[in-house]
Amino acid sequence: MSDHVFVVSEWLPKEGYEDELLVKFKKLMALTLENEKGCLRAHATKQVLHPGAPKKSKYTIILLQEYVDSNAFEIHSNANYVINAFKELVENPATAMVADWQVRLFKE
């Protein structure tokens, strides 16, 4: 068993912002991979419908990340570009594109 931490963060865009938010998250995931040695994988994905997975989540954008350990995720969480993105996309009423979100961590 490894110390790897798997992160699933789920995002519900405000109406009309899904495509723009996905682009911003793709850029954020690219910055994460470029700047953080402890990040092994970082993907911004969009929910798709499929007959084999008939239930639909209200969260239409999912970020999937894998870190070497919890400390690497802590480094990610405290990176300036992550903090600034959260302020812009969630906290600032003038620029927020996110209606709801949640983050969950998993280990093997």
C-alpha positions as a Python dict, from the first residue, in 0.01 Angstrom:
ca = {
    (1, 'M'): (0, 0, 0),
    (2, 'S'): (134, 342, -93),
    (3, 'D'): (104, 677, 82),
    (4, 'H'): (-53, 825, -231),
    (5, 'V'): (-349, 1054, -181),
    (6, 'F'): (-623, 1067, -443),
    (7, 'V'): (-828, 1385, -454),
    (8, 'V'): (-1173, 1421, -607),
    (9, 'S'): (-1298, 1777, -609),
    (10, 'E'): (-1645, 1835, -748),
    (11, 'W'): (-1767, 2166, -884),
    (12, 'L'): (-2109, 2298, -978),
    (13, 'P'): (-2066, 2598, -1208),
    (14, 'K'): (-2303, 2890, -1191),
    (15, 'E'): (-2542, 2889, -1484),
    (16, 'G'): (-2368, 2979, -1808),
    (17, 'Y'): (-2013, 2935, -1672),
    (18, 'E'): (-1942, 2564, -1725),
    (19, 'D'): (-1718, 2596, -2032),
    (20, 'E'): (-1525, 2897, -1897),
    (21, 'L'): (-1477, 2731, -1558),
    (22, 'L'): (-1350, 2411, -1720),
    (23, 'V'): (-1089, 2612, -1915),
    (24, 'K'): (-973, 2783, -1595),
    (25, 'F'): (-949, 2450, -1413),
    (26, 'K'): (-750, 2297, -1701),
    (27, 'K'): (-500, 2583, -1668),
    (28, 'L'): (-488, 2532, -1291),
    (29, 'M'): (-421, 2159, -1331),
    (30, 'A'): (-142, 2235, -1583),
    (31, 'L'): (18, 2477, -1332),
    (32, 'T'): (-10, 2213, -1063),
    (33, 'L'): (169, 1949, -1271),
    (34, 'E'): (432, 2197, -1384),
    (35, 'N'): (515, 2334, -1037),
    (36, 'E'): (454, 2054, -788),
    (37, 'K'): (688, 1755, -780),
    (38, 'G'): (452, 1578, -541),
    (39, 'C'): (162, 1584, -787),
    (40, 'L'): (158, 1275, -1006),
    (41, 'R'): (-167, 1342, -1194),
    (42, 'A'): (-404, 1634, -1229),
    (43, 'H'): (-702, 1634, -1463),
    (44, 'A'): (-998, 1867, -1511),
    (45, 'T'): (-1289, 1663, -1643),
    (46, 'K'): (-1648, 1721, -1742),
    (47, 'Q'): (-1931, 1482, -1661),
    (48, 'V'): (-2063, 1280, -1954),
    (49, 'L'): (-2376, 1073, -1968),
    (50, 'H'): (-2354, 703, -2049),
    (51, 'P'): (-2609, 418, -2030),
    (52, 'G'): (-2372, 223, -1803),
    (53, 'A'): (-2361, 516, -1558),
    (54, 'P'): (-2719, 644, -1559),
    (55, 'K'): (-2709, 865, -1250),
    (56, 'K'): (-2619, 1230, -1293),
    (57, 'S'): (-2441, 1432, -1027),
    (58, 'K'): (-2520, 1797, -978),
    (59, 'Y'): (-2142, 1854, -993),
    (60, 'T'): (-2058, 1870, -1363),
    (61, 'I'): (-1683, 1942, -1337),
    (62, 'I'): (-1456, 1704, -1150),
    (63, 'L'): (-1087, 1757, -1076),
    (64, 'L'): (-899, 1429, -1032),
    (65, 'Q'): (-557, 1449, -871),
    (66, 'E'): (-299, 1209, -729),
    (67, 'Y'): (-26, 1314, -486),
    (68, 'V'): (267, 1118, -345),
    (69, 'D'): (138, 1182, 8),
    (70, 'S'): (-79, 1413, 220),
    (71, 'N'): (205, 1662, 260),
    (72, 'A'): (218, 1706, -119),
    (73, 'F'): (-154, 1781, -120),
    (74, 'E'): (-100, 2031, 163),
    (75, 'I'): (166, 2203, -49),
    (76, 'H'): (-82, 2217, -336),
    (77, 'S'): (-354, 2362, -114),
    (78, 'N'): (-122, 2640, -1),
    (79, 'A'): (16, 2729, -345),
    (80, 'N'): (-51, 3093, -439),
    (81, 'Y'): (-213, 2999, -771),
    (82, 'V'): (-457, 2765, -592),
    (83, 'I'): (-543, 3022, -325),
    (84, 'N'): (-588, 3294, -588),
    (85, 'A'): (-804, 3071, -808),
    (86, 'F'): (-1028, 2986, -510),
    (87, 'K'): (-1066, 3353, -422),
    (88, 'E'): (-1150, 3441, -783),
    (89, 'L'): (-1379, 3150, -869),
    (90, 'V'): (-1554, 3087, -536),
    (91, 'E'): (-1518, 3369, -282),
    (92, 'N'): (-1530, 3694, -480),
    (93, 'P'): (-1894, 3774, -561),
    (94, 'A'): (-1788, 3983, -862),
    (95, 'T'): (-1590, 3700, -1030),
    (96, 'A'): (-1728, 3378, -879),
    (97, 'M'): (-1825, 3107, -1129),
    (98, 'V'): (-1889, 2829, -875),
    (99, 'A'): (-2232, 2770, -720),
    (100, 'D'): (-2126, 2474, -501),
    (101, 'W'): (-1825, 2248, -449),
    (102, 'Q'): (-1680, 1972, -234),
    (103, 'V'): (-1340, 1803, -200),
    (104, 'R'): (-1275, 1446, -86),
    (105, 'L'): (-945, 1264, -28),
    (106, 'F'): (-886, 891, -62),
    (107, 'K'): (-603, 647, 6),
    (108, 'E'): (-545, 291, -111),
}
